[in-house]
Amino acid sequence: MSDDDRVAVTLAAWPDDADSDEGVVVNWFVREGGAVDEAASLCEVQIEKVSVDVLAPVAGTLDEIVAGEDDEFARGDTLAWMVQDDE
């Protein structure tokens, strides 16, 4: 499966009051292979002192976690990949 067949999971909205362009993955709520609905919470990230849930961009399966728990990531980084459900 190529990246063209998958949907990138990123933090859609960076907190407005955050000065930092980096965050840390705190906890994954869904494991690889898990099915999720669109807009379901996939993981919790922390940016400075703000905790934010990362939401599924589509309904489908969490295919690959790129940034594991306690991993740092930069604004715009791909945290995971999803495979969208067939419609």
Beta strands, then each sheet from edge to edge (+ up, - down):
strand 1: 7-9
strand 2: 22-28
strand 3: 35-36
strand 4: 41-47
strand 5: 50-55
strand 6: 60-65
strand 7: 72-74
strand 8: 80-84
sheet 1: 1+ 8- 6+ 3-
sheet 2: 5+ 4- 2+ 7-
end
